[in-house]
Amino acid sequence: MGYVILMLISAAGFLASASCQVLSWHGKDPPGGPAVFLLHFGVFAVWIPLVNLSNRTMPKGAGNNVDRLLAAALPAWVTKAYKVLSFLTALGFVYVIFWFLGQAKHQHQSPLLLEAPKQNLVPPMVLRWISTVWMAFYGFATIGFAGLARLARKQKQELSIDSPP
């Protein structure tokens, strides 16, 4: 039950960060204003338990935790969603890097971003970049907790089958 609650919290964080992403592309402020940056702390609230719980449930000598959680009887579309989310996160970073390079070029600054642009960042741009990071962490946490919940359910069923009535 605990995995499901953490999965729902992670999914809510993912939806909140996705709405920030959409709003940033339209140049609108998210509801709640600066309070939306509480999503920074929420990442730690779900990510630290995910890492601890997945490491605790990992069999001795097992290799990759991510592969184990993705293979935990999750539907095939979850693995595809994981790959799409990874791609979108990388694409978001590339977009921001090129935006910074463009800003530096127009201001005759270092093209390698050794100096920060002299003007302040546009808040929608900051939100566009950071919401990509939030989406990645919350999305991966949602998938991870779903995998842990499925593994726990599977182990519980195996124990009930193995135990005498």
C-alpha positions as CSV (number, residue, x, y, z in Angstrom):
1,M,0.0,0.0,0.0
2,G,2.9,2.3,0.8
3,Y,4.3,1.9,-2.7
4,V,0.9,2.9,-4.2
5,I,0.7,6.0,-2.1
6,L,4.2,7.1,-3.1
7,M,3.4,6.3,-6.7
8,L,0.3,8.5,-6.6
9,I,2.3,11.3,-5.0
10,S,4.9,10.9,-7.8
11,A,2.2,10.9,-10.4
12,A,0.8,14.1,-9.0
13,G,4.2,15.7,-9.1
14,F,4.6,14.6,-12.7
15,L,1.2,16.1,-13.6
16,A,2.1,19.4,-11.8
17,S,5.4,19.6,-13.6
18,A,3.9,18.8,-17.0
19,S,1.3,21.5,-16.5
20,C,4.2,23.9,-15.7
21,Q,5.9,22.8,-18.9
22,V,2.8,23.5,-21.0
23,L,2.2,26.9,-19.3
24,S,5.9,27.9,-19.8
25,W,5.5,27.4,-23.6
26,H,2.5,29.7,-23.6
27,G,4.4,32.3,-21.5
28,K,1.9,32.0,-18.6
29,D,2.7,31.8,-14.9
30,P,1.6,28.7,-13.1
31,P,-1.1,29.0,-10.5
32,G,0.5,29.5,-7.1
33,G,3.3,31.7,-8.4
34,P,6.7,31.0,-6.7
35,A,5.1,28.2,-4.6
36,V,5.4,26.0,-7.7
37,F,9.1,25.8,-6.9
38,L,8.1,23.5,-4.0
39,L,8.3,20.8,-6.6
40,H,12.1,21.0,-6.1
41,F,11.7,19.6,-2.6
42,G,9.0,17.1,-3.6
43,V,11.6,15.5,-5.9
44,F,13.6,14.6,-2.8
45,A,10.5,13.4,-1.0
46,V,9.9,10.7,-3.6
47,W,13.3,10.1,-5.0
48,I,15.1,9.3,-1.7
49,P,12.5,6.7,-0.7
50,L,12.5,5.2,-4.2
51,V,16.3,4.6,-4.1
52,N,16.2,3.3,-0.6
53,L,13.3,1.0,-1.1
54,S,14.4,-0.3,-4.4
55,N,17.9,-1.0,-3.1
56,R,16.4,-2.8,0.0
57,T,14.2,-5.0,-2.2
58,M,16.9,-5.8,-4.7
59,P,18.2,-9.4,-4.5
60,K,21.8,-9.9,-3.5
61,G,24.2,-9.7,-6.5
62,A,21.5,-8.3,-8.8
63,G,22.7,-5.9,-11.4
64,N,20.6,-3.0,-12.6
65,N,17.8,-1.7,-10.5
66,V,16.2,0.2,-13.3
67,D,16.0,-2.9,-15.5
68,R,14.6,-4.9,-12.6
69,L,11.8,-2.4,-11.9
70,L,10.9,-2.1,-15.6
71,A,10.7,-5.8,-16.0
72,A,8.5,-6.2,-12.9
73,A,5.5,-7.3,-14.9
74,L,4.8,-3.7,-16.0
75,P,3.1,-3.3,-19.4
76,A,5.4,-2.9,-22.4
77,W,4.2,0.7,-22.9
78,V,5.8,1.7,-19.5
79,T,9.3,0.9,-20.9
80,K,8.5,2.9,-24.0
81,A,7.2,5.8,-21.8
82,Y,10.5,5.6,-19.8
83,K,12.5,5.9,-23.1
84,V,10.3,8.8,-24.3
85,L,10.7,10.6,-21.0
86,S,14.5,10.2,-21.2
87,F,14.5,11.5,-24.7
88,L,12.3,14.5,-23.8
89,T,14.5,15.3,-20.9
90,A,17.6,15.3,-23.0
91,L,15.9,17.4,-25.7
92,G,14.9,19.9,-23.0
93,F,18.5,20.3,-21.9
94,V,19.7,20.7,-25.5
95,Y,17.1,23.3,-26.1
96,V,18.1,25.3,-23.0
97,I,21.8,25.0,-23.9
98,F,21.2,26.4,-27.4
99,W,19.0,29.2,-26.0
100,F,21.9,30.1,-23.6
101,L,24.3,30.1,-26.5
102,G,22.0,32.3,-28.5
103,Q,21.8,34.8,-25.6
104,A,25.5,34.8,-25.1
105,K,26.1,35.4,-28.9
106,H,23.8,38.4,-28.9
107,Q,25.5,39.9,-25.9
108,H,29.1,39.2,-27.1
109,Q,29.9,36.9,-24.3
110,S,31.8,33.6,-24.1
111,P,30.2,31.1,-26.4
112,L,31.2,28.3,-24.0
113,L,29.0,29.8,-21.3
114,L,32.0,30.5,-19.0
115,E,30.0,33.6,-18.0
116,A,26.3,33.9,-17.3
117,P,24.3,36.1,-19.6
118,K,24.2,39.6,-18.3
119,Q,20.4,40.0,-18.5
120,N,18.1,38.1,-16.2
121,L,16.6,34.9,-17.5
122,V,13.0,35.1,-18.6
123,P,10.9,33.3,-16.0
124,P,9.1,31.1,-18.6
125,M,12.4,29.9,-19.8
126,V,13.5,29.0,-16.3
127,L,10.2,27.2,-15.8
128,R,10.6,25.5,-19.2
129,W,14.0,24.1,-18.2
130,I,13.3,23.2,-14.6
131,S,9.9,21.6,-15.3
132,T,11.7,19.2,-17.7
133,V,13.9,18.1,-14.8
134,W,10.9,17.8,-12.5
135,M,9.0,15.7,-15.1
136,A,12.0,13.3,-15.4
137,F,12.4,12.8,-11.7
138,Y,8.7,12.5,-10.9
139,G,8.1,10.3,-14.0
140,F,10.9,7.9,-13.2
141,A,9.7,7.8,-9.6
142,T,6.2,6.9,-10.7
143,I,7.4,4.1,-12.8
144,G,9.8,2.9,-10.1
145,F,7.1,2.8,-7.4
146,A,4.7,1.0,-9.8
147,G,7.4,-1.6,-10.4
148,L,8.0,-2.0,-6.6
149,A,4.3,-2.3,-6.0
150,R,4.0,-5.0,-8.7
151,L,7.1,-6.9,-7.3
152,A,5.6,-6.7,-3.7
153,R,2.2,-8.0,-5.0
154,K,4.0,-10.8,-7.0
155,Q,6.0,-11.9,-3.9
156,K,2.9,-11.9,-1.7
157,Q,1.1,-14.1,-4.2
158,E,4.1,-16.5,-4.4
159,L,4.2,-16.7,-0.6
160,S,0.5,-17.4,-0.3
161,I,0.8,-20.2,-3.0
162,D,3.8,-21.7,-1.3
163,S,2.4,-21.7,2.3
164,P,0.1,-24.6,3.3
165,P,-3.6,-23.8,3.9
